[in-house]
Each structure stands twice: as structure tokens, then as C-alpha cells.
Amino acid sequence: MTDSSMTPPLEPTPAAESAQPTPAASGTLDEGTYEQIREPRGEGRLALDGHWHQISPRYVASQFLQNGLVIALIVVVALVAALVFDQTWVWVPAGILLVLTIAPLVILPRQARAIGYMLREDDIVFRKGILWQRIIAVPYGRMQLVDITHGPLDRAFGVAQLKMVTAAATTGVQIPGLTQSAAETLRDTLIEVAETRRTGL
């Protein structure tokens, strides 16, 4: 008769070791970096685990290109007005517009890293802002519409914006810079969870 107390402990298998969360994935705070992006892995639903999710770095590139086109348009219009029509005064408003367009681009990468959302059991929390931070918690049961939009340049970079419409207009949330797959997964998750909260299941 074999004594079970003498059985040596089982060593963890490689599969069990790989199933353990990495330090980056287990942290609840991302410290405002892109190093803990938690992309959906095709399960069909995101976990309501209270972890921060960040937007895609592609959002920064998309915004730089869009603002670059605006800057180019301002310069072209100013050059035409000054050289063709001899309206040199146009450089004053053009210069102001250029400053107002370029200045936000300096802090754009940091602003993008400050944008995030967290899925909790009863609500989704959205945050944005550096100096003036804004954090909004939207209960799942209050959601009436979840919409995904993306313009031509957004599609070129593979990013989209997800908009949540609630009964109160002031609590509506727009999450920019999501990858297409992340936006669709988040939309499906919110719709599924919102249905259960409204029906009380």
C-alpha cells in the first residue's frame, strides 16, 4: 500500500507557467505609458476586471497627419494670397492659425497616453486630460446606443472612435484611437453587458 504523503509534488508544466499573468498584464495602473496595452484576444468579450485599457499609438500618427494637412493648406492659402494677390497681411492670421494648430501637437503624444478606459462590474470608467483631468463613470444600464465611427484617414491607420450615448447627454463618452478590432470587441462587450443590466439578469 502506497503512502500518498510520500508522493513528490508535481512540477508546473510549461503550459501552466505560460498561463500565469505577466507583471505588465497584472497591474491595474498603466502609469501613462503604452507598455501595458491590453488588446482583445478574440474571446468575443472583454473581462470586467478593472484594468485600464489604453488607445492605440496609431491615433497619434493619424492626428499628426490630419493636422499636417491642415498646416499645409494654411501655408498654401497664405502663399497664394501673398504672392499672387499681393496681400502680405495674410501672414498675420495665417501665423496665428499655424501656432494654434502646431502647439497642441507638442503635447499630443502625452495626451494620448492619458486616455484610457476601465471595465468594472457595473460601469465603464473613461479618463482623459493631463493638467485638467476628467474621469467619467457610465453605468452599463444607462447606455442607449454604442456607435463606431472612423473617417478616411482613420481607416488608413486602422483606428476608430467609439461613442456611447446615454439617457443624459452630459454623460456621453467618446473613446478615440481604438483599433478596429478593439472597438468592435468593446462595442459587443458593452451591448451584451448593458442588456443583462437592463433586464436585471
VEXTIFI-966585 format. One line per 3 residues: their letters; for each residue x, y, z of C-alpha. Coordinates in pm, whole numbers, plus 50000, padded with zeros to 5 digits. Layout:
<sites>
a	X/Y/Z | ... $
</sites>
This chain:
<sites>
mtd	50000/50000/50000 | 50149/50329/49885 | 50162/50621/50124 $
ssm	50020/50925/49946 | 50210/51155/50179 | 50536/51042/50018 $
tpp	50425/51141/49667 | 50662/51411/49537 | 50499/51743/49445 $
lep	50412/51788/49081 | 50630/52031/48890 | 50447/52301/48694 $
tpa	50412/52227/48326 | 50519/52482/48061 | 50151/52539/47980 $
aes	50072/52623/48341 | 50365/52862/48356 | 50257/53040/48040 $
aqp	49906/53079/48181 | 50034/53291/48467 | 49986/53665/48407 $
tpa	50287/53872/48324 | 50371/54165/48552 | 50252/54413/48289 $
asg	49919/54241/48244 | 49851/54201/48615 | 49898/54567/48703 $
tld	49588/54782/48738 | 49768/55108/48653 | 49949/55180/48330 $
egt	50141/55486/48455 | 50057/55667/48133 | 50268/55453/47900 $
yeq	50197/55234/47601 | 50364/54934/47762 | 50053/54777/47912 $
ire	49809/54792/47624 | 49561/54510/47671 | 49435/54419/47327 $
prg	49136/54184/47298 | 49240/53831/47209 | 48934/53717/47018 $
egr	48733/53579/47310 | 48432/53783/47196 | 48407/53974/47524 $
lal	48643/54176/47741 | 48673/54087/48106 | 48519/54323/48361 $
dgh	48839/54307/48562 | 48903/54673/48648 | 49219/54701/48437 $
whq	49299/55017/48243 | 49294/54985/47865 | 49476/55238/47650 $
isp	49413/55359/47298 | 49632/55262/47004 | 49958/55452/46930 $
ryv	49830/55476/46573 | 49598/55752/46695 | 49896/55986/46738 $
asq	50020/55920/46384 | 49671/55974/46247 | 49632/56305/46427 $
flq	49976/56423/46316 | 49886/56352/45953 | 49546/56521/45976 $
ngl	49693/56831/46139 | 49979/56824/45890 | 49729/56851/45607 $
via	49565/57148/45778 | 49905/57316/45821 | 49988/57258/45454 $
liv	49653/57406/45349 | 49710/57719/45561 | 50057/57770/45414 $
vva	49935/57724/45056 | 49647/57969/45100 | 49879/58225/45262 $
lva	50138/58188/44984 | 49876/58232/44713 | 49728/58537/44882 $
alv	50068/58695/44944 | 50243/58619/44615 | 49958/58621/44365 $
fdq	49728/58885/44513 | 49998/59082/44699 | 49810/59051/45028 $
twv	50103/59028/45269 | 49879/59097/45570 | 49750/58742/45535 $
wvp	50063/58612/45712 | 49936/58753/46042 | 49619/58541/46066 $
agi	49800/58253/45897 | 50073/58267/46160 | 49817/58265/46440 $
llv	49641/57966/46286 | 49970/57783/46246 | 50061/57838/46611 $
lti	49716/57723/46726 | 49750/57411/46509 | 50110/57320/46589 $
apl	50106/57389/46964 | 49865/57104/47053 | 50082/56861/46855 $
vil	50366/56909/47105 | 50168/56751/47388 | 49959/56519/47172 $
prq	50160/56202/47249 | 50129/56263/47623 | 49759/56342/47589 $
ara	49705/56018/47400 | 49878/55819/47673 | 49644/55978/47930 $
igy	49335/55846/47751 | 49206/55517/47884 | 48902/55319/47988 $
mlr	48832/55061/48255 | 48559/54797/48256 | 48418/54730/48601 $
edd	48130/54513/48715 | 47864/54784/48697 | 48011/55060/48482 $
ivf	48280/55170/48239 | 48522/55441/48352 | 48676/55677/48096 $
rkg	48964/55915/48165 | 49143/56186/47968 | 49347/56501/48025 $
ilw	49686/56588/48170 | 49653/56913/48367 | 49274/56915/48364 $
qri	49185/56552/48411 | 48835/56422/48355 | 48710/56083/48473 $
iav	48360/55967/48378 | 48183/55654/48504 | 47894/55538/48287 $
pyg	47666/55264/48427 | 47602/54988/48175 | 47227/55005/48234 $
rmq	47216/55370/48123 | 47357/55305/47776 | 47117/55350/47487 $
lvd	47350/55339/47186 | 47707/55232/47113 | 47839/55367/46783 $
ith	48169/55324/46596 | 48283/55593/46353 | 48601/55644/46151 $
gpl	48697/55884/45874 | 48909/55813/45566 | 49240/55883/45740 $
dra	49133/55686/46045 | 49062/55387/45824 | 49405/55428/45665 $
fgv	49565/55395/46008 | 49321/55128/46126 | 49173/55331/46412 $
aql	48816/55419/46503 | 48617/55616/46760 | 48360/55453/46984 $
kmv	48074/55667/47114 | 47842/55572/47398 | 47508/55754/47416 $
taa	47321/55754/47747 | 46992/55892/47872 | 47174/56202/47999 $
att	47360/56388/47726 | 47627/56511/47970 | 47743/56157/48046 $
gvq	47805/56055/47686 | 48156/55925/47624 | 48369/55919/47310 $
ipg	48678/55697/47308 | 48909/55785/47016 | 49204/55597/46876 $
ltq	49083/55239/46920 | 49193/54978/46672 | 48909/54840/46464 $
saa	48917/54504/46641 | 48935/54667/46986 | 48642/54898/46904 $
etl	48426/54609/46780 | 48512/54392/47080 | 48441/54676/47322 $
rdt	48111/54753/47146 | 47998/54389/47164 | 48100/54369/47530 $
lie	47912/54686/47624 | 47598/54579/47438 | 47599/54235/47596 $
vae	47660/54363/47950 | 47412/54651/47910 | 47137/54407/47812 $
trr	47191/54200/48125 | 47193/54511/48346 | 46870/54644/48197 $
tgl	46689/54314/48229 | 46826/54252/48579 | 46982/53919/48490 $
</sites>
